[in-house]
Amino acid sequence: MLKLVWSPDGKILAVSAGEVLHLLESDDLGENLKIEMSSWAPDLTYAPDGHSIAVVDRDGVLRVWDAASGELVQTIQAHQKSASGVAYSPDGSLLATAGYDAMARLWELPGGEKLGEMIGGTFAVPAIAFTPDGASLAIVNGNIIRLRDVGTGRFVKTIAAGSPLFTIAFSPDGRSLASGDVANTVQLWDMASDASPSVEIRQSNYTLAAQDGPVSGYDALVWQVTFSPDGSLLAAACGDGAIRIWEVESGSLATTLSGHSRAATSAAFSPDGRWLVSGGLDGRIILWGIMP
């Protein structure tokens, strides 16, 4: 499994591949830096200022690395079971982690003190995401997404999908939330709704088929959803190996990028929106041109 993320300036592509973190030059994918890790890492993220990279691993450990030197600057035992997700708050003052201990936790930076924790699910929290304003954290539990206030931990909004979810992403303006599930489905949810925290939002703006194949089994997993920087496009890394891109305003399929022989596990738009990079279970990294 490959997980990919661009540096904020778009010059470096960070790739988690097994127990190795590769930092690649984005223009030619040449290796800039290689960091050996002690455990397989399912998620990583750049700090908003680009100076550090946070990685979580199957031992439940959160590590922060200096993005320029590769020096390990922080180690936190974040979860008692495997960690599943990590996210910086938009201002870089917090890190959120999620794990298979059914918890989501907040860590204050730069010291790494635990600021709070939230019971995220009954078994595992596969995905988390900060709202673009940093006020709330979205936490996945089965087919439910709960938004909690970062300061108080109180519920802000609840979304109920039809199938268990695996990935979520906010649009840059925060007005939409995309989700991908285990049954070939991508949904786009309206975050501008005034629904009270006790009312579940059950109707999405769009329900999109992530492939034409079966709606169950390994191939039906949507591994990642991500918005383009201007919010006009939504991409999904799909279990059949394709990257599908939709126009957000209309919900129409813009293009299907086929290049992976096995499941596509990661997709990320470059900060300028001109490129999309994908990684898959076939071990390939593919750079796609999106805009002229």
Kinemage of the C-alpha trace (Angstrom):
@kinemage 1
@onewidth
@group {chain A} dominant
@subgroup {mainchain}
@vectorlist {calphas} color= white
{ca met a 1} P 0.000 0.000 0.000
{ca leu a 2} L 1.265 3.455 -0.924
{ca lys a 3} L 0.102 6.676 0.717
{ca leu a 4} L 1.058 9.968 -0.937
{ca val a 5} L 1.035 13.631 0.079
{ca trp a 6} L 2.446 16.778 -1.535
{ca ser a 7} L 4.474 19.361 0.325
{ca pro a 8} L 2.583 22.673 0.595
{ca asp a 9} L 4.855 24.289 -2.017
{ca gly a 10} L 4.398 21.349 -4.391
{ca lys a 11} L 8.131 20.667 -4.735
{ca ile a 12} L 8.274 17.398 -2.785
{ca leu a 13} L 6.098 14.296 -2.806
{ca ala a 14} L 6.143 12.247 0.404
{ca val a 15} L 5.447 8.540 -0.071
{ca ser a 16} L 4.837 6.016 2.687
{ca ala a 17} L 5.718 2.570 1.330
{ca gly a 18} L 5.838 -0.189 3.914
{ca glu a 19} L 8.415 0.777 6.525
{ca val a 20} L 10.098 3.439 4.384
{ca leu a 21} L 9.241 7.109 3.921
{ca his a 22} L 10.458 8.452 0.569
{ca leu a 23} L 10.659 12.165 -0.195
{ca leu a 24} L 10.679 12.581 -3.973
{ca glu a 25} L 11.308 15.580 -6.186
{ca ser a 26} L 7.950 16.319 -7.781
{ca asp a 27} L 9.341 17.261 -11.206
{ca asp a 28} L 11.034 13.925 -11.958
{ca leu a 29} L 10.152 11.720 -8.918
{ca gly a 30} L 13.859 11.459 -8.101
{ca glu a 31} L 14.590 10.615 -4.475
{ca asn a 32} L 15.430 13.609 -2.295
{ca leu a 33} L 15.475 11.813 1.057
{ca lys a 34} L 14.813 8.311 2.396
{ca ile a 35} L 13.732 7.709 5.985
{ca glu a 36} L 13.691 4.235 7.506
{ca met a 37} L 10.754 3.675 9.822
{ca ser a 38} L 10.293 0.900 12.376
{ca ser a 39} L 6.762 -0.090 11.370
{ca trp a 40} L 4.378 0.047 8.431
{ca ala a 41} L 2.726 3.468 8.214
{ca pro a 42} L -0.864 3.767 6.921
{ca asp a 43} L -1.060 7.577 6.939
{ca leu a 44} L 1.067 10.710 6.809
{ca thr a 45} L 0.637 14.453 6.400
{ca tyr a 46} L 2.726 17.572 5.901
{ca ala a 47} L 2.533 20.423 8.378
{ca pro a 48} L 0.911 23.511 6.831
{ca asp a 49} L 4.273 25.330 6.833
{ca gly a 50} L 5.971 22.370 5.134
{ca his a 51} L 8.695 22.071 7.765
{ca ser a 52} L 7.672 18.689 9.164
{ca ile a 53} L 5.884 15.456 8.279
{ca ala a 54} L 3.722 13.532 10.728
{ca val a 55} L 3.417 9.758 10.299
{ca val a 56} L 1.368 7.170 12.211
{ca asp a 57} L 2.116 3.462 12.184
{ca arg a 58} L 0.736 0.033 12.989
{ca asp a 59} L 2.294 0.139 16.457
{ca gly a 60} L 0.057 3.117 17.284
{ca val a 61} L 3.020 5.505 17.320
{ca leu a 62} L 2.931 9.073 16.014
{ca arg a 63} L 6.275 10.350 14.759
{ca val a 64} L 7.147 13.792 13.464
{ca trp a 65} L 10.103 14.155 11.102
{ca asp a 66} L 11.963 17.252 9.972
{ca ala a 67} L 11.080 17.494 6.272
{ca ala a 68} L 14.438 18.953 5.253
{ca ser a 69} L 16.899 16.824 7.219
{ca gly a 70} L 14.881 13.673 7.949
{ca glu a 71} L 15.641 14.059 11.660
{ca leu a 72} L 13.119 12.513 14.042
{ca val a 73} L 11.881 15.380 16.220
{ca gln a 74} L 8.969 13.831 18.134
{ca thr a 75} L 7.662 10.399 19.134
{ca ile a 76} L 4.289 9.856 20.828
{ca gln a 77} L 2.577 6.583 21.712
{ca ala a 78} L -0.735 7.820 20.406
{ca his a 79} L -2.794 4.599 20.391
{ca gln a 80} L -2.699 1.190 22.054
{ca lys a 81} L -3.586 -0.488 18.765
{ca ser a 82} L -2.666 0.345 15.178
{ca ala a 83} L -3.105 3.965 14.187
{ca ser a 84} L -5.148 4.661 11.072
{ca gly a 85} L -5.063 8.407 10.412
{ca val a 86} L -3.281 11.666 11.151
{ca ala a 87} L -4.103 15.287 10.366
{ca tyr a 88} L -2.649 18.705 11.146
{ca ser a 89} L -5.034 21.475 12.070
{ca pro a 90} L -5.036 24.220 9.413
{ca asp a 91} L -2.948 26.553 11.591
{ca gly a 92} L -0.464 23.798 12.471
{ca ser a 93} L -1.015 24.104 16.228
{ca leu a 94} L -2.593 20.654 16.657
{ca leu a 95} L -2.222 17.121 15.423
{ca ala a 96} L -5.165 14.722 15.407
{ca thr a 97} L -4.714 10.958 15.278
{ca ala a 98} L -7.143 8.067 14.882
{ca gly a 99} L -6.739 4.404 15.637
{ca tyr a 100} L -8.105 0.898 15.894
{ca asp a 101} L -8.611 1.449 19.617
{ca ala a 102} L -11.756 3.363 18.581
{ca met a 103} L -10.267 6.681 19.713
{ca ala a 104} L -9.420 9.998 18.137
{ca arg a 105} L -6.897 12.128 20.020
{ca leu a 106} L -5.658 15.710 19.836
{ca trp a 107} L -2.017 16.653 20.456
{ca glu a 108} L -0.822 20.177 21.141
{ca leu a 109} L 2.247 21.402 19.274
{ca pro a 110} L 5.148 21.860 19.553
{ca gly a 111} L 5.311 20.054 22.905
{ca gly a 112} L 3.179 17.035 21.990
{ca glu a 113} L 0.993 17.142 25.091
{ca lys a 114} L -2.360 15.360 24.779
{ca leu a 115} L -4.993 18.057 24.546
{ca gly a 116} L -7.988 15.739 24.531
{ca glu a 117} L -9.486 12.511 23.285
{ca met a 118} L -12.808 11.512 21.821
{ca ile a 119} L -14.430 8.096 21.658
{ca gly a 120} L -14.696 7.812 17.918
{ca gly a 121} L -16.252 4.429 17.310
{ca thr a 122} L -17.168 0.987 18.531
{ca phe a 123} L -14.114 -0.720 17.057
{ca ala a 124} L -11.993 1.480 14.804
{ca val a 125} L -11.758 4.999 13.428
{ca pro a 126} L -10.642 4.603 9.793
{ca ala a 127} L -10.538 8.319 8.949
{ca ile a 128} L -10.478 11.814 10.443
{ca ala a 129} L -10.384 15.321 8.964
{ca phe a 130} L -10.299 18.867 10.306
{ca thr a 131} L -12.756 21.377 8.937
{ca pro a 132} L -10.884 24.037 6.928
{ca asp a 133} L -11.430 26.586 9.706
{ca gly a 134} L -9.967 24.174 12.281
{ca ala a 135} L -12.976 24.472 14.580
{ca ser a 136} L -14.199 20.878 14.248
{ca leu a 137} L -12.844 17.388 13.686
{ca ala a 138} L -14.801 14.892 11.582
{ca ile a 139} L -14.520 11.313 12.878
{ca val a 140} L -15.691 8.180 11.042
{ca asn a 141} L -17.418 5.364 12.939
{ca gly a 142} L -18.895 2.685 10.699
{ca asn a 143} L -21.432 4.421 8.464
{ca ile a 144} L -21.510 7.500 10.724
{ca ile a 145} L -19.464 10.706 10.518
{ca arg a 146} L -19.557 12.850 13.634
{ca leu a 147} L -18.179 16.374 13.738
{ca arg a 148} L -16.935 17.401 17.166
{ca asp a 149} L -15.929 20.821 18.387
{ca val a 150} L -12.149 20.808 18.855
{ca gly a 151} L -12.278 22.936 21.986
{ca thr a 152} L -15.098 21.214 23.861
{ca gly a 153} L -15.478 17.812 22.190
{ca arg a 154} L -19.211 18.399 21.801
{ca phe a 155} L -21.124 17.138 18.769
{ca val a 156} L -21.545 19.696 16.014
{ca lys a 157} L -23.056 17.610 13.221
{ca thr a 158} L -23.871 13.960 12.459
{ca ile a 159} L -23.982 12.329 9.024
{ca ala a 160} L -25.376 8.850 8.388
{ca ala a 161} L -24.377 7.033 5.200
{ca gly a 162} L -25.746 3.757 3.883
{ca ser a 163} L -22.549 1.671 4.180
{ca pro a 164} L -19.434 1.664 6.375
{ca leu a 165} L -17.070 4.467 5.396
{ca phe a 166} L -13.320 4.357 4.891
{ca thr a 167} L -12.254 7.847 3.770
{ca ile a 168} L -13.419 11.467 4.046
{ca ala a 169} L -12.245 14.887 2.834
{ca phe a 170} L -13.499 18.460 3.156
{ca ser a 171} L -13.709 20.821 0.217
{ca pro a 172} L -11.326 23.803 0.538
{ca asp a 173} L -14.211 26.168 1.388
{ca gly a 174} L -15.632 23.743 3.953
{ca arg a 175} L -19.082 23.718 2.382
{ca ser a 176} L -18.878 20.094 1.253
{ca leu a 177} L -17.637 16.823 2.714
{ca ala a 178} L -16.823 13.855 0.488
{ca ser a 179} L -16.923 10.275 1.739
{ca gly a 180} L -15.935 6.932 0.232
{ca asp a 181} L -17.265 3.626 1.520
{ca val a 182} L -16.724 -0.126 1.262
{ca ala a 183} L -19.469 -0.559 -1.370
{ca asn a 184} L -18.198 1.368 -4.408
{ca thr a 185} L -19.883 4.602 -3.385
{ca val a 186} L -18.667 8.188 -3.124
{ca gln a 187} L -21.010 10.739 -1.590
{ca leu a 188} L -20.915 14.505 -1.366
{ca trp a 189} L -22.504 16.021 1.745
{ca asp a 190} L -23.715 19.586 2.309
{ca met a 191} L -21.884 21.085 5.311
{ca ala a 192} L -23.786 24.362 5.084
{ca ser a 193} L -26.870 22.649 6.494
{ca asp a 194} L -28.226 24.080 9.745
{ca ala a 195} L -29.217 20.652 11.075
{ca ser a 196} L -28.876 20.395 14.845
{ca pro a 197} L -26.213 18.073 16.298
{ca ser a 198} L -28.924 15.617 17.381
{ca val a 199} L -30.336 15.264 13.842
{ca glu a 200} L -28.638 12.879 11.427
{ca ile a 201} L -28.077 14.147 7.905
{ca arg a 202} L -29.021 11.202 5.696
{ca gln a 203} L -29.422 12.752 2.245
{ca ser a 204} L -26.270 13.631 0.312
{ca asn a 205} L -26.068 16.081 -2.572
{ca tyr a 206} L -24.634 13.408 -4.864
{ca thr a 207} L -24.169 9.654 -4.701
{ca leu a 208} L -21.524 8.580 -7.197
{ca ala a 209} L -20.573 5.086 -8.381
{ca ala a 210} L -16.838 4.559 -7.860
{ca gln a 211} L -16.831 1.719 -10.412
{ca asp a 212} L -19.221 -0.475 -12.356
{ca gly a 213} L -18.158 -3.695 -10.648
{ca pro a 214} L -19.425 -5.499 -7.555
{ca val a 215} L -20.690 -3.558 -4.558
{ca ser a 216} L -19.078 -5.872 -2.056
{ca gly a 217} L -15.691 -7.479 -1.557
{ca tyr a 218} L -12.172 -6.135 -1.642
{ca asp a 219} L -12.500 -4.398 -5.017
{ca ala a 220} L -15.447 -2.337 -3.794
{ca leu a 221} L -13.381 -0.307 -1.317
{ca val a 222} L -12.913 3.404 -2.014
{ca trp a 223} L -9.450 3.984 -0.553
{ca gln a 224} L -9.253 7.777 -0.684
{ca val a 225} L -11.240 10.828 -1.741
{ca thr a 226} L -9.646 14.227 -2.296
{ca phe a 227} L -10.647 17.644 -3.674
{ca ser a 228} L -8.696 19.761 -6.116
{ca pro a 229} L -7.268 22.961 -4.555
{ca asp a 230} L -10.003 25.132 -6.078
{ca gly a 231} L -12.716 22.690 -5.008
{ca ser a 232} L -14.063 22.169 -8.520
{ca leu a 233} L -13.013 18.499 -8.832
{ca leu a 234} L -13.318 15.452 -6.614
{ca ala a 235} L -11.067 12.427 -7.138
{ca ala a 236} L -11.392 8.918 -5.728
{ca ala a 237} L -8.791 6.150 -5.571
{ca cys a 238} L -10.781 3.005 -6.276
{ca gly a 239} L -10.482 -0.697 -5.606
{ca asp a 240} L -10.476 -1.589 -9.291
{ca gly a 241} L -7.241 0.388 -9.781
{ca ala a 242} L -8.798 3.452 -11.407
{ca ile a 243} L -8.812 7.081 -10.320
{ca arg a 244} L -12.185 8.660 -11.028
{ca ile a 245} L -12.632 12.417 -11.123
{ca trp a 246} L -15.986 14.183 -10.928
{ca glu a 247} L -17.048 17.807 -11.391
{ca val a 248} L -18.273 18.887 -7.973
{ca glu a 249} L -20.893 21.383 -9.161
{ca ser a 250} L -22.727 18.934 -11.428
{ca gly a 251} L -21.690 15.557 -10.013
{ca ser a 252} L -20.829 14.392 -13.529
{ca leu a 253} L -17.870 12.112 -14.162
{ca ala a 254} L -15.096 14.169 -15.765
{ca thr a 255} L -12.581 11.406 -16.462
{ca thr a 256} L -11.349 7.972 -15.433
{ca leu a 257} L -7.592 7.461 -15.096
{ca ser a 258} L -6.608 3.829 -15.583
{ca gly a 259} L -3.018 2.838 -14.891
{ca his a 260} L -2.845 0.629 -11.813
{ca ser a 261} L -3.082 -3.147 -12.153
{ca arg a 262} L -4.329 -3.484 -8.583
{ca ala a 263} L -6.280 -1.232 -6.207
{ca ala a 264} L -5.424 2.473 -6.238
{ca thr a 265} L -4.803 3.295 -2.583
{ca ser a 266} L -3.975 6.997 -2.708
{ca ala a 267} L -4.625 10.081 -4.822
{ca ala a 268} L -3.531 13.685 -4.270
{ca phe a 269} L -3.794 16.872 -6.308
{ca ser a 270} L -0.735 19.086 -6.461
{ca pro a 271} L -1.130 22.439 -4.665
{ca asp a 272} L -1.427 24.275 -8.002
{ca gly a 273} L -4.046 21.801 -9.257
{ca arg a 274} L -2.140 20.964 -12.439
{ca trp a 275} L -1.236 17.429 -11.446
{ca leu a 276} L -2.647 14.446 -9.648
{ca val a 277} L -0.453 11.684 -8.276
{ca ser a 278} L -1.717 8.208 -7.517
{ca gly a 279} L -0.281 5.132 -5.822
{ca gly a 280} L -1.518 1.571 -5.671
{ca leu a 281} L -1.098 -1.944 -4.395
{ca asp a 282} L 0.896 -2.645 -7.552
{ca gly a 283} L 3.664 -0.473 -6.078
{ca arg a 284} L 3.418 2.090 -8.874
{ca ile a 285} L 3.372 5.867 -8.527
{ca ile a 286} L 1.736 7.627 -11.482
{ca leu a 287} L 1.757 11.368 -12.166
{ca trp a 288} L -1.233 12.564 -14.199
{ca gly a 289} L -1.629 15.916 -15.956
{ca ile a 290} L -4.943 17.514 -15.001
{ca met a 291} L -4.820 21.081 -16.313
{ca pro a 292} L -2.808 22.787 -19.083
